[in-house]
């Protein structure tokens, strides 16, 4: 519901001749805010009973000053592919990990926009900042993949991807093709990529992890 005081101020701007009556309602509302609904009714009764207001050239503006605007619902963007009928679903990603993945995806999309802006405007400082943020995002994304591999025990399954199911849940699916990017910051992982990542971090791979990717033979 709109604020009664603001609505009255808007109405007076539209039609100053209404000031006398409307300020009376506004002053009563200020003194007794608990009776807001009663003063709304008084305002509407007054506006609906006055023929001059009904035939006013700015009648639509008067109406819009009273009726609350519907909030604009922004569509949440994501880079996830939809699950296809041919996909083999490994399992639903746990909620805590899925929330992190969605946050990373939103960051990746925002960074992709900034990267485009930096390239178009030739803003070198922004480009350096974006490159740094993308590198941090890549490290965070690979850590998430480590957790997924551990959770689903997929160290012997080379290729997998995150996809969006029809019910809005993120799932892990098997991939028959070579790993390729599925969106900014989110890539399909194979054993070779993970092994290089462990080498980069200076830690040993988990026990039982194959030495090479099955598909590299």
Residue pairs with C-beta under 8 A, 6 or more apart in sequence:
1 40
1 68
2 66
2 67
2 68
4 25
4 26
4 29
4 36
4 39
4 40
4 43
5 26
5 29
5 30
7 43
7 65
7 66
8 22
8 23
8 25
8 26
8 43
10 65
11 18
11 22
11 47
11 62
11 65
11 66
12 18
12 19
12 22
12 23
14 58
14 61
14 62
14 65
15 53
15 56
15 58
15 62
18 53
21 46
22 43
22 46
25 39
25 42
25 43
25 46
28 35
28 39
29 35
29 36
29 39
43 66
44 66
47 53
47 62
47 66
48 54
53 59
53 62
56 62
76 106
77 106
77 109
78 102
78 105
78 106
78 109
78 164
78 183
79 105
79 108
79 109
79 182
79 183
79 184
79 186
80 105
80 162
80 163
80 164
80 170
80 182
80 183
80 186
81 161
81 163
81 164
81 182
82 163
82 164
82 165
82 166
83 89
83 163
83 164
83 165
83 166
83 171
83 173
87 163
87 173
87 174
88 173
88 174
89 165
89 171
89 172
89 173
90 152
90 154
90 157
90 160
90 171
90 172
90 173
90 174
91 152
91 171
91 172
92 165
92 169
92 170
92 171
93 101
93 148
93 162
93 169
93 170
93 171
93 172
94 151
97 144
97 147
97 148
97 151
98 169
98 170
100 144
101 144
101 162
101 170
101 186
102 170
104 137
104 140
104 141
104 144
104 185
104 186
105 183
105 184
105 185
105 186
107 133
107 137
107 185
108 137
108 183
108 184
108 185
108 186
109 183
109 184
111 130
111 133
111 134
111 137
111 184
111 185
112 184
114 126
114 130
115 127
115 130
115 134
117 123
117 126
118 124
118 126
118 127
118 130
119 127
134 185
137 185
138 185
141 185
141 186
141 187
142 189
142 193
142 194
142 197
145 189
145 194
146 194
146 197
148 154
148 160
148 162
148 172
149 155
149 189
149 194
150 206
152 160
152 172
154 160
154 172
155 191
155 206
155 208
155 209
155 210
156 208
156 210
157 174
158 190
158 191
158 213
158 214
158 215
159 174
159 175
159 176
159 177
159 178
159 179
159 188
159 189
159 190
159 215
160 172
160 173
160 174
160 175
160 188
160 189
161 172
161 173
161 175
161 182
161 188
162 170
162 171
162 172
162 173
162 182
162 186
163 170
163 171
163 172
163 173
163 182
164 170
164 171
165 171
175 188
178 190
178 215
179 187
179 188
179 189
179 190
179 193
180 187
180 188
181 187
181 188
182 188
187 193
190 213
190 215
191 209
191 210
191 212
191 213
191 214
192 212
192 213
192 216
194 205
194 209
195 205
195 209
198 204
198 205
